[in-house]
Amino acid sequence: MINNYFFLTHFVRELNHDLSGSIFSEAFSQDKNKLILSFIKNGEEIFLEFHTGAQLPYLQIRDSFRRAKKNTSSFFMDFYGAKLNGIQIARFERITKFIFDDFSLFLIFRGKDSNALILNGDNQYEVFKTVDGDSIEKILLEINRSEFGNSFLFTNEQSTQPNIKAFKNRYPFFGKKIIAELLLRIEMSDKSFNDSVIGILSEIEVNNFGLFYDARTKEYSILPESFLLSKGLRVDNIFEKCNDAVREFLLVQMQAQLFQSLYKQALRYFEKEINYTTAKLEAINKKIDEGSKEILYSEYANLLLINLDKISRGMDRIETENIYHDGNLETIILKEKLSPNENVNYYFSKAKSEKIFFTRAKSEIVQLSKRLELALYQQKQLSAISSLGELKKFMKALPLKDEIQNNDSPKINFKQFLIDGKYKLYVGKDSKNNDLLTTKFAKQNDFWFHARSVSGSHVVLRVENTKEVVPKPVLKKAAQIAAFYSKAKTAGTAPVSYALKKFVVKRKGMEVGMVSMLREDTLLVKPEIPQGCEMIFEEKEI
């Protein structure tokens, strides 16, 4: 609910109180989808973070923010030093307006099209994220037509008992949570439709917000503490200020994402473990049911020895009397590529393998049964875990690779992106960190990227399934990020070298951050954080 229109209206009044009268100091970005606005008030610096990502655009005040020394871009520099007179929001539109003497700054919430824009009195503009001409004209037209204020005076223009579908279509800005609350109140109260709407909006306007957890869906929600939707949910906190609610929600969301990631990895482990042990047990039992072929293979080997002079390389079978079974004719299959003696040894070897198998089968069945029982028990334990701390502790006891236990944690020491919701990308921060990423973290079949002929970050694209071909567009996006985190960042296009990690080596005596490529391909790309790439974890520990 943190980007719902009515929540934002409440939040804008809070921001108005906290920021009005401050001086616009700076605007910069270290991430394609994140704009940091700096304001100075009473000698203190206040940071406003505007996230324009498609999945969860949001606004929050941060008490502190450490700007990186490189790989950052500045915006709206001609407007630094202006005094902020006030903040408003468009009537029933998620557009906030920061009012200065000679210009206004607009923060526009539109999913993947969310953006920041400065507009002066001459209708000249500057944007945070580049958009095409038609789109900017639509935005400007919408801004000029909008009525801005600090409250939501809502009047239902439909009938006193409208159809809920028609109401949602007429007023899409209400959002799913409020519509769900409205339906619940209509069902449980004798109040009219309009009275229920007004009651909900008045509570959003004046009540505190709570952080609620649904144990069934494992999801967090920010809701007014008086909402019926919150009944039956675990309340983790109640907030007097919207900003505190946003901050806490973003933190638990990030932790929830990590929880889901680790949880899925554990599920995959148990699925693999259970499938493996079950299949292995079935195969052993099937072989036991068929019986041992040790005697048969020994007989074949001895019969071949007796008829050794009748066998030559290239034969695929021989028919001979079986002295072990009343001289009956026996056809013995041969390996064409093997010599006569090698075929004899082949059957003696198979006889020995059969003996070893049946000698060990009983104990192996016991071991596999215990292994399957443990996996099923631990899988059941996993289903009862609800906290990140419990899950981390649980996973340490599993025989998982270090990457699963440690590398997906927010404490990871690299920038981390998710490409197209599936592929993980890791970016080094400095020379020492680049070495760690390339020599210690990257796997042999991961893809490694680096902007060609300039200094920059090492970039590693994790390949989880080596049998799956990584799509070319994914490789291109990884290359774009590698170019973005390099000295070629400001170039129109830049060449990026890439190869599998196994072809990237660090020779003895090489300086920190230096490597050598045994094989490489090149992509010519635009340096940027492309569409479909989301930063999962910041560089610092959460």
VMD Tcl script that draws the C-alpha trace (Angstrom):
set ca {
  {0.00 0.00 0.00}
  {3.04 2.28 0.25}
  {2.47 3.60 -3.29}
  {-1.33 3.80 -3.05}
  {-2.72 7.27 -3.88}
  {-4.41 7.78 -0.51}
  {-1.34 6.63 1.44}
  {0.80 8.99 -0.66}
  {-1.55 11.88 0.10}
  {-1.12 11.24 3.82}
  {2.65 10.93 3.26}
  {2.81 14.20 1.29}
  {1.41 16.12 4.24}
  {4.13 14.57 6.38}
  {6.83 15.45 3.83}
  {5.46 18.98 3.59}
  {6.02 19.43 7.31}
  {9.51 17.88 7.25}
  {10.90 19.46 4.07}
  {9.18 22.81 3.46}
  {11.64 25.66 3.81}
  {14.63 23.46 3.02}
  {17.19 24.12 0.28}
  {17.41 21.79 -2.71}
  {21.05 20.73 -2.50}
  {21.66 17.88 -4.93}
  {20.09 15.14 -7.07}
  {22.04 12.04 -8.08}
  {21.68 8.37 -8.94}
  {23.81 5.26 -8.46}
  {21.10 3.00 -9.85}
  {19.02 3.35 -12.98}
  {15.79 3.16 -10.98}
  {16.74 5.18 -7.90}
  {16.96 8.97 -7.60}
  {18.35 10.55 -4.44}
  {17.24 14.13 -3.69}
  {19.24 16.01 -1.06}
  {17.78 18.91 0.97}
  {19.39 21.10 3.64}
  {17.20 22.23 6.54}
  {18.40 23.82 9.78}
  {21.95 22.86 8.90}
  {21.11 19.18 8.49}
  {21.06 17.19 5.25}
  {17.92 15.18 4.50}
  {17.81 12.59 1.72}
  {14.64 11.71 -0.17}
  {14.86 8.42 -2.08}
  {12.55 7.93 -5.07}
  {12.55 4.40 -6.48}
  {11.12 4.09 -10.00}
  {11.30 0.30 -10.37}
  {8.34 -1.39 -12.06}
  {7.54 -3.79 -9.23}
  {7.52 -1.42 -6.28}
  {7.95 2.32 -6.88}
  {8.25 4.11 -3.54}
  {9.29 7.27 -1.74}
  {11.12 7.47 1.59}
  {13.18 9.88 3.68}
  {16.63 8.64 4.64}
  {18.56 10.20 7.50}
  {21.85 9.44 5.81}
  {23.17 8.29 2.45}
  {26.74 7.63 1.44}
  {27.33 8.69 -2.13}
  {29.84 6.54 -4.00}
  {32.97 8.20 -5.34}
  {32.36 6.83 -8.83}
  {29.61 5.38 -11.02}
  {27.10 8.06 -9.98}
  {25.25 10.56 -12.16}
  {24.05 14.03 -11.16}
  {20.70 15.53 -12.25}
  {18.94 18.92 -12.24}
  {22.20 20.73 -11.40}
  {20.94 24.11 -12.70}
  {18.32 24.13 -9.94}
  {20.53 23.51 -6.89}
  {20.26 26.10 -4.13}
  {16.51 26.79 -4.58}
  {14.19 26.98 -1.57}
  {11.37 24.43 -1.32}
  {8.11 26.24 -0.65}
  {5.83 23.24 -0.27}
  {4.75 19.80 -1.51}
  {1.40 18.81 -3.01}
  {-0.17 15.84 -4.78}
  {-2.37 15.75 -7.88}
  {-6.05 15.10 -7.25}
  {-6.54 11.33 -7.60}
  {-3.23 10.94 -9.46}
  {0.05 9.63 -8.06}
  {2.03 12.72 -9.01}
  {3.73 14.69 -6.23}
  {4.71 18.31 -6.82}
  {7.66 19.98 -5.06}
  {7.09 23.74 -5.43}
  {9.98 26.20 -5.77}
  {9.90 29.89 -6.79}
  {10.78 29.44 -10.47}
  {10.14 25.75 -11.12}
  {8.47 22.60 -9.82}
  {9.81 19.08 -9.36}
  {7.34 16.28 -10.10}
  {7.71 12.70 -8.91}
  {5.46 10.50 -11.06}
  {4.39 7.00 -9.96}
  {3.58 4.95 -13.07}
  {5.02 1.45 -12.57}
  {7.86 0.92 -15.04}
  {7.21 4.43 -16.41}
  {7.75 6.13 -13.03}
  {9.94 9.19 -13.44}
  {11.07 12.52 -12.00}
  {10.71 15.72 -13.97}
  {11.55 19.39 -13.39}
  {9.36 21.95 -15.17}
  {9.89 25.71 -15.15}
  {7.51 28.55 -15.95}
  {8.43 28.51 -19.65}
  {7.36 24.86 -19.88}
  {10.99 23.79 -20.30}
  {11.71 20.45 -18.67}
  {14.42 18.06 -17.57}
  {13.83 14.39 -16.76}
  {15.52 11.73 -14.63}
  {14.84 8.79 -16.99}
  {14.91 9.42 -20.73}
  {11.51 9.06 -22.46}
  {10.40 9.53 -26.06}
  {8.77 12.72 -27.33}
  {5.19 11.41 -27.36}
  {5.45 10.14 -23.79}
  {6.83 13.41 -22.45}
  {4.07 15.36 -24.19}
  {1.46 13.17 -22.49}
  {3.14 13.67 -19.11}
  {3.30 17.45 -19.55}
  {-0.35 17.56 -20.64}
  {-1.38 15.51 -17.61}
  {0.59 17.73 -15.23}
  {-0.86 20.93 -16.68}
  {-4.41 19.56 -16.42}
  {-4.00 18.27 -12.85}
  {-5.29 20.00 -9.76}
  {-2.80 19.80 -6.88}
  {-3.46 19.93 -3.13}
  {-2.79 18.26 0.21}
  {-6.00 16.32 0.88}
  {-8.39 13.94 -0.85}
  {-11.92 15.29 -0.88}
  {-13.66 12.36 -2.52}
  {-17.26 12.43 -3.71}
  {-18.74 9.34 -5.32}
  {-20.29 10.41 -8.60}
  {-22.08 7.10 -9.06}
  {-25.27 5.82 -7.43}
  {-25.47 5.33 -3.66}
  {-25.17 1.56 -4.17}
  {-22.96 1.24 -7.27}
  {-21.78 -2.01 -8.80}
  {-18.31 -2.76 -7.36}
  {-16.88 -3.52 -10.82}
  {-18.16 -0.21 -12.19}
  {-16.78 1.57 -9.11}
  {-13.31 0.03 -9.63}
  {-13.33 1.01 -13.29}
  {-14.44 4.56 -12.47}
  {-11.95 5.00 -9.61}
  {-8.88 2.78 -10.30}
  {-6.76 4.79 -7.86}
  {-8.43 3.07 -4.89}
  {-6.24 0.00 -5.33}
  {-6.72 -3.67 -4.44}
  {-6.33 -3.35 -0.66}
  {-8.91 -0.61 -0.26}
  {-11.38 -2.37 -2.58}
  {-10.90 -5.57 -0.55}
  {-11.55 -3.62 2.67}
  {-14.62 -2.01 1.11}
  {-16.08 -5.38 0.12}
  {-15.44 -6.71 3.62}
  {-17.18 -3.77 5.27}
  {-20.18 -3.96 2.96}
  {-20.52 -7.64 3.83}
  {-20.17 -7.14 7.60}
  {-21.96 -3.82 8.12}
  {-25.34 -2.29 7.43}
  {-23.74 0.99 6.33}
  {-24.31 2.24 2.80}
  {-21.70 1.86 0.08}
  {-20.82 5.55 0.18}
  {-20.64 5.67 3.99}
  {-18.24 2.71 3.91}
  {-16.03 4.50 1.36}
  {-15.96 7.73 3.39}
  {-15.21 5.79 6.57}
  {-12.25 4.02 4.99}
  {-10.77 7.22 3.56}
  {-11.12 9.13 6.82}
  {-9.24 6.35 8.61}
  {-6.44 6.47 6.05}
  {-6.25 10.22 6.50}
  {-5.97 10.31 10.31}
  {-5.11 6.83 11.65}
  {-1.73 5.27 12.26}
  {-0.48 2.58 9.91}
  {0.57 -0.88 10.98}
  {2.90 -3.52 9.58}
  {0.95 -6.78 9.35}
  {2.10 -10.30 8.47}
  {-0.08 -12.99 6.90}
  {1.31 -16.36 8.02}
  {-0.76 -18.16 5.37}
  {0.62 -16.27 2.37}
  {3.89 -15.25 4.10}
  {3.30 -11.64 2.94}
  {3.65 -8.29 4.70}
  {1.19 -5.41 4.32}
  {1.02 -1.79 5.41}
  {-2.57 -1.03 6.46}
  {-4.40 1.46 8.70}
  {-4.54 -0.25 12.09}
  {-8.35 -0.01 12.07}
  {-8.81 -1.98 8.82}
  {-10.84 -5.17 9.02}
  {-8.30 -6.75 6.65}
  {-5.77 -6.65 9.49}
  {-7.89 -8.85 11.77}
  {-6.33 -12.27 12.13}
  {-2.97 -11.02 10.88}
  {0.10 -10.71 13.08}
  {0.84 -7.06 13.85}
  {4.59 -6.42 13.93}
  {4.54 -2.66 14.52}
  {2.36 0.46 14.54}
  {3.74 3.69 13.09}
  {2.81 7.29 13.71}
  {4.67 8.43 10.60}
  {4.28 7.17 7.03}
  {8.01 7.29 6.45}
  {8.68 4.89 9.33}
  {6.08 2.53 7.88}
  {7.70 2.66 4.42}
  {11.18 2.12 5.82}
  {10.15 -0.89 7.90}
  {8.11 -2.36 5.05}
  {11.03 -2.13 2.61}
  {13.33 -3.78 5.13}
  {11.00 -6.72 5.79}
  {10.27 -7.00 2.07}
  {13.96 -7.39 1.35}
  {14.26 -9.91 4.15}
  {11.14 -11.68 2.85}
  {12.70 -11.87 -0.63}
  {15.81 -13.39 0.88}
  {13.64 -15.79 2.90}
  {11.79 -16.89 -0.24}
  {15.06 -17.29 -2.15}
  {16.64 -19.46 0.55}
  {13.39 -21.35 1.12}
  {13.14 -22.24 -2.58}
  {16.76 -23.39 -2.61}
  {16.08 -25.65 0.36}
  {12.96 -27.02 -1.33}
  {14.96 -27.74 -4.48}
  {17.59 -29.52 -2.39}
  {15.00 -31.77 -0.72}
  {13.24 -32.45 -4.01}
  {16.53 -33.51 -5.56}
  {17.53 -35.54 -2.50}
  {14.19 -37.34 -2.25}
  {14.01 -38.05 -5.98}
  {17.58 -39.37 -6.00}
  {17.24 -41.68 -2.97}
  {13.81 -42.93 -4.10}
  {15.07 -43.74 -7.61}
  {18.20 -45.37 -6.22}
  {16.19 -47.56 -3.85}
  {13.80 -48.56 -6.63}
  {16.72 -49.49 -8.91}
  {18.43 -51.60 -6.21}
  {15.21 -53.41 -5.29}
  {14.43 -54.06 -8.94}
  {17.88 -55.57 -9.46}
  {17.49 -57.73 -6.36}
  {14.13 -58.96 -7.65}
  {15.76 -59.90 -10.97}
  {18.43 -61.89 -9.12}
  {22.20 -62.02 -9.37}
  {23.86 -62.73 -12.74}
  {27.28 -63.41 -11.20}
  {27.22 -67.16 -12.08}
  {25.90 -66.50 -15.60}
  {28.63 -63.95 -16.38}
  {31.35 -66.26 -14.94}
  {30.09 -69.08 -17.17}
  {30.17 -66.77 -20.20}
  {33.76 -65.76 -19.40}
  {34.89 -69.37 -19.06}
  {33.07 -70.44 -22.25}
  {34.84 -67.64 -24.13}
  {38.18 -68.84 -22.76}
  {37.45 -72.33 -24.02}
  {36.56 -70.95 -27.47}
  {39.23 -68.24 -27.57}
  {40.67 -69.46 -30.85}
  {37.27 -69.13 -32.52}
  {36.86 -65.45 -31.59}
  {38.31 -62.46 -33.40}
  {37.99 -58.69 -33.00}
  {34.93 -57.37 -34.83}
  {32.63 -60.29 -33.99}
  {29.40 -59.27 -32.27}
  {28.45 -62.77 -30.98}
  {29.47 -66.40 -30.78}
  {27.34 -69.53 -30.55}
  {28.81 -72.37 -28.52}
  {27.88 -75.45 -26.50}
  {27.27 -74.63 -22.86}
  {29.12 -77.30 -20.87}
  {27.43 -76.05 -17.70}
  {23.94 -76.83 -19.03}
  {24.02 -80.23 -20.76}
  {25.75 -78.90 -23.87}
  {22.84 -76.71 -24.94}
  {23.69 -74.10 -27.55}
  {24.39 -70.66 -25.99}
  {24.70 -67.33 -27.82}
  {27.12 -64.95 -26.12}
  {27.09 -61.28 -27.12}
  {30.56 -59.82 -27.81}
  {31.93 -56.29 -27.88}
  {33.05 -55.77 -31.48}
  {35.78 -53.28 -30.60}
  {37.35 -55.58 -27.98}
  {39.93 -58.33 -28.54}
  {39.07 -61.94 -27.58}
  {40.90 -61.62 -24.24}
  {39.28 -58.27 -23.54}
  {35.84 -59.81 -24.07}
  {36.74 -62.54 -21.56}
  {37.85 -59.93 -19.03}
  {34.68 -57.95 -19.73}
  {32.48 -60.84 -18.54}
  {34.73 -61.65 -15.56}
  {34.47 -57.96 -14.60}
  {30.67 -58.05 -14.89}
  {30.56 -61.13 -12.69}
  {32.72 -59.39 -10.09}
  {30.48 -56.29 -10.21}
  {27.41 -58.43 -9.63}
  {29.05 -60.06 -6.60}
  {30.05 -56.68 -5.15}
  {26.60 -55.24 -5.78}
  {24.72 -58.03 -4.01}
  {27.24 -58.05 -1.17}
  {26.67 -54.35 -0.56}
  {22.99 -54.12 -1.53}
  {21.56 -54.79 1.91}
  {23.68 -52.18 3.71}
  {23.13 -49.67 0.87}
  {19.35 -50.10 1.17}
  {19.61 -49.38 4.91}
  {21.73 -46.26 4.30}
  {19.49 -44.95 1.52}
  {16.36 -45.59 3.57}
  {17.81 -43.58 6.46}
  {18.85 -40.83 4.04}
  {15.33 -40.69 2.56}
  {13.74 -40.70 6.01}
  {15.97 -37.81 7.11}
  {15.19 -35.78 3.97}
  {11.44 -36.27 4.44}
  {11.72 -35.29 8.11}
  {13.79 -32.17 7.34}
  {11.39 -31.22 4.53}
  {8.57 -31.32 7.09}
  {10.68 -29.20 9.49}
  {11.24 -26.66 6.70}
  {7.49 -26.20 6.17}
  {7.15 -25.06 9.80}
  {9.87 -22.38 9.58}
  {8.61 -18.78 9.30}
  {11.54 -16.54 10.29}
  {14.69 -15.70 8.36}
  {16.87 -16.39 11.40}
  {15.41 -19.88 11.84}
  {15.83 -20.60 8.14}
  {19.50 -19.54 8.09}
  {20.22 -21.71 11.14}
  {18.34 -24.63 9.58}
  {20.22 -24.38 6.28}
  {23.62 -24.41 7.98}
  {22.87 -27.99 9.03}
  {22.22 -29.06 5.44}
  {25.00 -30.31 3.15}
  {24.56 -27.37 0.79}
  {27.22 -25.55 -1.18}
  {28.64 -22.38 0.34}
  {26.89 -20.29 -2.30}
  {23.45 -21.41 -1.10}
  {24.28 -20.86 2.54}
  {26.17 -17.60 2.28}
  {26.33 -15.95 -1.09}
  {22.62 -15.15 -1.42}
  {22.61 -13.26 1.86}
  {22.21 -9.46 1.91}
  {25.69 -9.43 3.50}
  {27.13 -10.41 0.13}
  {30.05 -8.14 -0.66}
  {29.15 -7.38 -4.29}
  {26.47 -5.38 -6.04}
  {23.81 -7.87 -7.05}
  {21.27 -7.63 -9.89}
  {18.46 -9.86 -11.07}
  {18.06 -9.98 -14.87}
  {14.62 -10.77 -16.28}
  {13.57 -12.06 -12.87}
  {15.81 -15.15 -13.23}
  {19.53 -14.58 -13.81}
  {21.75 -13.34 -10.98}
  {24.52 -10.89 -11.82}
  {27.33 -9.84 -9.47}
  {29.41 -6.66 -9.84}
  {32.72 -5.96 -8.12}
  {33.18 -2.69 -6.22}
  {36.94 -2.12 -6.44}
  {40.16 -3.91 -7.45}
  {40.35 -6.07 -4.33}
  {36.65 -6.87 -4.54}
  {37.04 -7.71 -8.26}
  {39.70 -10.28 -7.37}
  {37.44 -11.83 -4.76}
  {34.53 -12.00 -7.21}
  {36.56 -13.55 -10.02}
  {38.96 -15.88 -8.21}
  {36.89 -17.01 -5.20}
  {33.20 -16.53 -5.96}
  {32.71 -17.18 -9.69}
  {32.20 -20.75 -10.89}
  {33.95 -22.23 -13.92}
  {30.84 -22.13 -16.13}
  {29.66 -18.67 -15.08}
  {30.00 -15.88 -17.66}
  {32.60 -13.20 -16.91}
  {32.38 -9.64 -18.35}
  {34.63 -6.58 -18.42}
  {34.58 -3.37 -20.44}
  {37.36 -3.64 -23.00}
  {40.53 -1.50 -22.78}
  {39.30 0.59 -19.81}
  {39.26 0.10 -16.05}
  {36.02 -1.09 -14.54}
  {34.22 -3.66 -12.45}
  {34.46 -7.39 -12.97}
  {30.96 -8.71 -13.65}
  {29.84 -12.32 -13.21}
  {26.63 -13.83 -14.57}
  {25.74 -16.87 -12.50}
  {24.85 -19.96 -14.58}
  {22.72 -22.19 -12.34}
  {21.93 -24.79 -15.00}
  {24.91 -25.56 -17.22}
  {22.69 -27.56 -19.61}
  {20.60 -24.48 -20.37}
  {21.79 -22.01 -23.00}
  {21.83 -18.46 -21.61}
  {19.80 -16.28 -24.02}
  {21.76 -13.71 -26.04}
  {19.61 -10.78 -24.73}
  {20.60 -11.73 -21.17}
  {24.31 -11.71 -22.12}
  {23.81 -8.30 -23.73}
  {22.16 -6.88 -20.60}
  {25.02 -8.21 -18.48}
  {27.49 -6.54 -20.86}
  {25.57 -3.24 -20.61}
  {25.90 -3.33 -16.82}
  {29.62 -4.12 -17.13}
  {30.03 -1.09 -19.41}
  {27.97 1.06 -17.01}
  {30.33 0.20 -14.13}
  {33.45 1.19 -16.05}
  {35.29 4.24 -17.35}
  {33.28 3.82 -20.58}
  {30.07 4.69 -18.72}
  {29.55 8.00 -20.54}
  {30.29 6.63 -24.03}
  {27.49 6.15 -26.53}
  {28.56 2.54 -27.11}
  {31.35 0.49 -25.61}
  {32.96 -2.90 -26.41}
  {32.69 -5.47 -23.61}
  {34.77 -8.65 -23.50}
  {33.17 -11.78 -22.11}
  {33.94 -15.47 -21.72}
  {33.23 -18.39 -19.45}
  {35.04 -17.94 -16.13}
  {37.24 -21.01 -16.84}
  {38.94 -18.96 -19.57}
  {39.76 -16.11 -17.15}
  {42.93 -16.63 -15.10}
  {45.03 -14.67 -12.67}
  {48.71 -15.34 -13.23}
  {51.33 -15.16 -10.53}
  {52.61 -11.63 -9.99}
  {49.60 -9.87 -11.52}
  {48.46 -6.68 -9.78}
  {45.29 -6.61 -7.70}
  {42.22 -6.65 -9.96}
  {44.20 -7.74 -13.04}
  {43.40 -10.97 -14.91}
  {44.17 -12.58 -18.26}
  {41.62 -13.98 -20.75}
  {42.54 -17.17 -22.59}
  {39.52 -16.83 -24.87}
  {37.03 -14.01 -25.38}
  {34.09 -12.72 -27.37}
  {33.00 -9.11 -27.66}
  {29.65 -7.31 -27.48}
  {29.19 -3.69 -28.51}
  {26.59 -2.20 -26.13}
  {25.18 1.00 -24.66}
  {26.46 1.51 -21.07}
  {23.35 1.48 -18.86}
  {21.28 -0.53 -16.40}
  {18.85 -1.95 -18.99}
  {15.15 -2.64 -18.64}
  {14.44 -5.85 -16.76}
  {17.46 -5.50 -14.46}
  {16.76 -4.84 -10.79}
  {19.36 -4.34 -8.06}
  {18.50 -6.91 -5.38}
  {20.93 -5.97 -2.64}
  {22.80 -2.75 -1.93}
  {26.52 -2.87 -1.37}
  {26.18 -2.27 2.35}
  {24.82 -4.72 4.88}
  {21.10 -4.38 5.57}
}
mol new
graphics top color blue
foreach p $ca { graphics top sphere $p radius 0.5 }
foreach p [lrange $ca 0 end-1] q [lrange $ca 1 end] { graphics top cylinder $p $q radius 0.2 }
display resetview
